[in-house]
Amino acid sequence: MMIAGLWLRPEQYGDPIAEIKAVRERVGLIDVSTLGKLRLTGPGVPALLERLYINQWLKLGVGRVRYGVMCNDEGVVLDDGVCAHLDADEWYMTATSSGANAIFEWIQSWLQSRWGAGVHPSRS
């Protein structure tokens, strides 16, 4: 087991080579319930996501999910995760278990800098 924020989760399930082979040849399942979860609502969410992540979000349709990487101003990776576009003005994003609070605060700093007008973040 390994520590993931406040959680313990498996680091591996036995032989890593056998795991890789099984997933590549058949199917794999991962429990991501330990990930940090943030809900973003409001019409400005896509524009804010364009600033938070290095990839594009403006054209991601409702019902779609995209993986993204977040970097600071110096290009250092802060976090990664997926973001789901649930409804016209509702998005759901994940962050690493131990980094969710820092990402929430980072989003708050963007909002205080007047980016993301009309965006309301909450922890899930």
N, C-alpha and C positions, 0 to 999 in steps of 0.2 A: 504494500500500500504506500501511497505517497500523500503528502499534505497538499491540499489545493485550497488556499484561503482558510475558511473555517471547516472545510470538508476533508474527509479521507476518501481517496478513490484508487482503484487499481492502477498500478503502473504498467503491469503486463499480466497476462493470463497463462503463464508457463513459457514455453519456447517461443521467443519473438519471431524467429524465422517461420515456424509453423503458423503463427498468427497472420503474418504477412501473406503467406501462400494461401491460407484459407480465405482471406478477404479478397485477394486478387482473383481467385478462381471461383469463388462462390459469392458470399455476401458477408458484410460486417455490420455490427450494430454498436453504437456508442451512446452511453448515457451522459447527456450534457446538462442534467439537472443541477449540477454544481456550478455551472457558469453564472456569471453576473448577468442580470437582466434589467434592461431599461426600456421604458415606454416613452415615446416621443409623440406628441400630438400638436396639431396646428398646421396651417398652410405653408409655413416657412421651413418645415422639416427637410424637404429635399435640398434646398439651398444650403441649409446648415450642414447636412451630411456631406455635401460637396466640399466643405471646408474641413470637416473632421477626418474624412478618409482620403486616400490618394486616388481612388477610382470614382466613377461617375454614378450618380443616383437620380438625376432629374427625370430620366425616361423609364425608371423601373416601375413596371405596372403593378396594380393592385393584385395581390395573390402571389407575387414573385418574391424571391429571396436572393440576396447577393452576399458573397463573402467580401470583406474589405479589410484593409490594413490602415491603421491610424499612425501618422508620424507627427512629431513636433516640428517647429519652424526650422530646426537644424537637420531634419530628415531622419531623426532617430525614431525607430519604431516604438510606439507607446503601447499598442495593443492591437489585437485583431479579433475578428468575430464575424457573425452574420447579422444582417439586418433584413427584416421582413416588412414588406409594405402591406399592411392589413386592410386598410380602408383609405378613402380619399385623403384624410388628414390624420391617419394613425399608423405609426411605425413601431416596431419592436426590435431592439438590438441586443446582442450579447457582447460581453466582455469577459476577460479572464476572471476566474473566481476571486483571486486576490487583488485584481486591479479595478474592479467595478466601481469602488468608491472614488478612486482617483479619476476615472473616466467621467463619472457623474460631475465631479468638481470641475474637470476640464470643460465639459459642456456648459456648465454654469458660467465659466469665465468667458466663453464665446458669446453667450447670451448677454452678459454684462458689457461686452464690447460692441453691442448693438448688431450682432449677426444673429440670424435666426429669429427675426421678428415674428411674434405670435406663436413661438414654440414653447411647449410646456413639457419638461422632462419629469419623469417620476421613476422611482425604483420599483421593480416588480418582485 
